[in-house]
């Protein structure tokens, strides 16, 4: 029993200490209040973002094409052509033969004229020729402002010399086409065709 007498004060002290510890209310420790986090990057280091839903955007947007783009026009746009500033040619259904002719034994060093072929309905004109015989033939191609009218105000489209087959194409050539044929020799033949498109 002697041992119990010696151990009893230590046991009572331990029970009292444990009781005092358990009877003390808990202490709550509070840290700082949470704050917003802000990330600031330079323009050279943008922060990638993803938009979900719809949003309004102000300022400029830079876009890079990643496939075919479609552009829609709201409303009915109005387009006009100023007849004083623009020449418009509507091609009516393909290529049309306008001239197919042949000249033989033309006098040497003399101009022979093919006048006023109406090319007004066409956006392009193709002139082709073949030279047979001896010597070359010089061709001068002009466009005129009047079909069947005077030979004033002619615009030179081309001038060339050929001894074989040739073809020339002229875009928006004018209203009338004029061709001058000038052979070097009288032993000649010139076949000329004109197409409008």
DAKAVEN-V907896 format. One record per backbone hydrogen bond with DSSP energy under -1.0 kcal/mol. CO is the residue of the C=O (numbers start at 0). NH is the residue of the N-H. Records with the same first field share a line. If there is no record, write none. Layout:
BEGIN
CO->NH / NH
END
This chain:
BEGIN
0->4
1->5
2->6
3->7
6->10
7->11
8->12
9->13
10->14
11->15
12->16
13->17
14->18
15->19
16->20
17->21
18->22
41->44
81->84 / 85
90->92
95->195
98->193
100->191
102->189
111->180
113->178
116->176
118->121
122->171
123->196
124->169
125->194
126->167
127->192
128->165
129->190
131->188
135->183
136->161
137->181
138->159
139->179
140->156 / 157
141->177
142->154
143->174 / 175
154->142
157->140
159->138
161->136
165->128
167->126
169->124
174->118
175->143
176->116
177->141
178->113
179->139
180->111
181->137
182->108
185->187
186->133
187->104
188->131
189->102
190->129
191->100
192->127
193->97 / 98
194->125
195->95
END
